[in-house]
């Protein structure tokens, strides 16, 4: 079937699977279900070990803000399993702070995690996949690399920047059998967004922005990743907007969210 990922004999590396139930973990389970040997990475080794055991996979610790840790992760996967057929980066930090209040420390951390780390990861993967003469790279981006969300500048800027680097990899190394693509979720129901989505007013304000009538799930993103990883996928350098049509519209503004929460009685109004 076109687009079906045949995982038998494939090694899939997923970075950003260190939190229970997060997007990286959901993708790991879906790729394992498709028959791949999945190697999960992140900083929380206890969580990684539990997931690897559950999916009959493997795990390698990795701090994506540490160049040597990224290199060691890729080397260990290759030593243990002989190849990396599919590599997915699902790391991220959902920092929400105003543009002028973003501290140098916050900016440094964001750039390390969402630009420098992925850049180094891509460099190492190009080396490995060039020797293999094959490979699919998938970077989890964001709809906010294209459309605005208030108080999110550092996050949006680094996501947009690495999207362009992915296109560079696709352009320069397609001749070596390497494909590189990105997936852009919108608001997605994950552990990272769970606290915010406890606000019914906030959740409804976002939902109304989606032409398909709901925000996303990690399974939506996993399905797109399985397609991009499949041998039938004749795509590279592309960005899949897997967000229910959000980019046809816009995210709610910060003041609109505040007003909705005040009307719902979730937070006090200015005259309270």
N, C-alpha and C positions, 0 to 999 in steps of 0.2 A: 504493500500500500504506500502511495506517495506520502512522504513526510514521516513515515514510521521509523522510529529510532531502533535499530537492531543492535542491542547492547552486548551480545555474546562476543567475548574476546576483547572488548573495549575497556580501556582504563579512563575513568572520569575523575578529574580533580575538582573539588568544590571548596573554595575558600569562603569563610564567613558562615560556618555551620556550627558555631560554638555556643549558641543560645537555644534552649529547648523550644521546639516548635517554630523556629524562625524560617525565613524563606530558603536559606541554604539547606536546612534540614529537610524541608518538604521536597526540594529538588533532588536531594540525595536519595530519598526514599523512592521517588518516581524513576530515577535513572537505575537504581538497583532493581526495581520491579521490572524494568525493561531488559534486565540480564547483564548489566555492566558491573565491573568491579569499581566501586566508588571509594575514593579516598577523600575523607573530609578533613578540613583544616580550620584552625582558629586558635584562640588563646586558652580556652577552658578545656583542659585535657580530660577531665572527668566526664564532661558532657560529650566530647568527641568519642571517647572510648565506648560509652554506652550506645551511641548511635551506630558506630562501626560494627559493634557486636550484633545489634538488632538487624542490620541490613547485610550481614556477612561481608562487610567491607574492611577498610583499613583507615587509619588516621595518622596524621603528622601534625604536630603543633606548629603554629606559625603566628608571629606578630607582624602584621602587614605594615607596621610603621618602622620595621627594622630590616634594612637591606640584606644583611647576612642571614636573617631568619627566612626570608623569601627564597634566597638561593638554596639554603639548606633544605627547605621543604621540597623544592623541585628536584634537587639531586636525590633526596631520599626516595621520592616516589619512583623516579627512574631506576634507581638501584633495586628497589623491591619488586617492581612490576614491569620494568623493561621499556615502558613508553608512557606518554600522556596523549591520549587520542582526543579528549575533550577537556578543556579547562574553563571553569566558570568562577568569576569573582563576584560574590554577593556581599562583600563588606560594605559598611557605610555607617555614618554617624549623623543622626537626624537633628543636628543643632538648629535651634530656633532662637535667634537673638537679633536685635536691631543692627542695622548696618554700622552705625556709629559706635555702638557698644560692643562690637565684636573685638575681643582682646587679641593681642599678638599671640598669646599662648593658644587660644582657640583656633586662630588662623593657621598657626604652625601645625597643630594636630590635624586639622582638616586637610591641609595640603599633603601632609605625610600619609594619611590614611586613604584619601580619595584621589590623589594625583601622583605623588612620588612613588608610593607603594605599587599601585597598578602599573605605572610606567616601568619600574624595575621588573615586575612580574612579567610584563609583556616582552621585555628584552630577553629574559631567561627562557620564556616559552618559545620565542622565535628561534633561539639556538637549538633547543630540543626538537621542535617540530620541523626545522629545516633538515636535520639529520634523518628524521623519519620520512620526510617528504610528504607529510600529511598532518592535519590537525585542525580542530575547530575551537576557536576562542570566543567566549561569550562574556561580555561585561554587563552587569546589571546597572543601568543608568537610572534616569528618572524623567518623568514628564516635565519636571521643573528645570531640566536642561534646555527646554524649549519655551515653556510658558512660566509666568511669574508666580511666586508665592511669597508673601510678605515675610520679612525677618529671616530670610533663608539664603542670603547672598553667598556666603562661603560654601555652603553645600551645593548650590546651583552652579556656581562658577567652576568648581572642581569637577563636577559631573560633566558639564559641557566641555571642559578642556580635555578630559580623558576620552570623551566620545570622538573628538577629532584625532586623537592619537590612534584610536582603534581604526579609524579610516586610513590613517597613514600605514599601519601594519597591513591592512587589507590590500592597499594599493601596491606596496613595495614587496610584499612577500607572498602574494597569491601565486606567483610563478613557482613557488616551492611547495605548493599544495596546502598552504595555510589559509583558512578562512577566519575572518574576525568580524563579529557583529555585536550590536548592543540591543538590550531590551529596556524599554522605558515604562515602568509601572507608574500609576498615579497613586493616590491614597490606597494603601493595601492593608488588609486586616492581618497584622502580624503582632508579635509581642512588643515590638518597638512602638506601635501606634495604639496599643490596647488601652493605655491610660487616657489618651485623648478621646478615643471613641466611646469612652464611658459617658461622655456628654452627648445626650440625644440630640441637642440642638446643633452641636458642631457636626455630628455625623450626618444629620439631615441636610445641613447647609452644603456639605461637600457632595452628598448623593445627588442633589438637584443639578449639579454641574456636569453629571455624566449622562450623555445621550442614551446609554443602555440601561440607565436607571439604577445602577449600583456601583459601588467602588469595588476594587479588585480583591482577589485572594492569591495566596502563594501558589495554589494549583494553577491559576491562570498563567502565571509566569513560568511555572515548571513546564506546562504544555508547550509554550513558545520555545523554551530552551530545548526541549526534546526535538522539536522541528528543526531548529537551527543546527543541532548536533548531528542530524541524520545525514547519511551519505547521499540521500536524494536532494538535499537542499543546495540549490545552485545560487546561493546568495553570499555576498561578502561586502563589507564596508557599509552595511545597512543598519538602520535603527528601527526596530519594531516598536510601535507605540501600542503597548498592550495595556490599555487603560480605559477601555469602554468608551472611547471617543472624547475623553477629557480635553485633548488638545484642539478640538473643534470649538471649545468654549474657553473657560478660564477657571482658576481656583477662586474661591471666595476671598475677599480682602479681609485684613485683620479686623477692621472696624465692623465689617458685616458679621463676622463670627461673634464678636463681642456683643453686638446688638441682639443677635439671635439668642445668645445665652442669657442676656438680661431679660428678654421677653419671656423666656422659658423659666425664669426664676432660678437659674442655676448659679448665677453670680449676682451680687448687688449692683444696682444701677448707680449713676453718679449722684443721685439725690438721696440715696439710702442712708 
